[in-house]
Amino acid sequence: MEWKQVPLGQMQTNCYVLKKEDFSCLIIDPGSEGEKLIQYLREEDLKPIAIVLTHAHYDHIGAVDTIRSAYDIPVYVHHLEKDWLSSPALNLSEKMPAGKVQVNEADEIIMGEQELTIESFSFKIYETPGHSPGSISLYFEDAGIVCSGDALFSGSIGRSDLPGGNQELLLKSIHDKLLTLPENTAVLCGHGPVTTIGNEMNTNPFLNGF
């Protein structure tokens, strides 16, 4: 499996396109600029099969309906944030200069930690709340990657001062669910550069003491 990081929008939120040899692909967190993302998918002759959201803040969901409509594919979101898609107050876009973000309801609701298979893609869902209540991380063991959303960044961690955030819970999520992965696991973060579990264990100042 190969993957591509596609930063989108004013917040430069990282969308990830994970593709197989048959050109089928999963789209993780299409935050905005849907037409730009569609152009990339067409240039690469990719065939999206689903959208999976690590969480439902506005900067991770803005292009969901554009992509879903273009390819007629399902959207997956954690049950604690299923109502956030259509609510600017919950997804935090209500007072944003770029305008309110409202997305149609998800097609598939993730009810808890599980092994999820979508056609030829199989991966583990880990609940990693703290940045938001329904934050999840997607672990592709065979590929050695984890999509951490806004839980863990290179040299930092996600914000916990937003509604529903909890720093103690976030640190516990990172420690219990992410730092237990193999150290060479690539961390595909929601913002900023890719890192590894080992690098964050050794150098991330927010994780000192774990």
Order of alpha helices (4+ residues) and beta strands (2+ residues): beta-beta-beta-alpha-beta-alpha-alpha-beta-alpha-beta-beta-beta-beta-beta-beta-beta-alpha-beta-beta-alpha
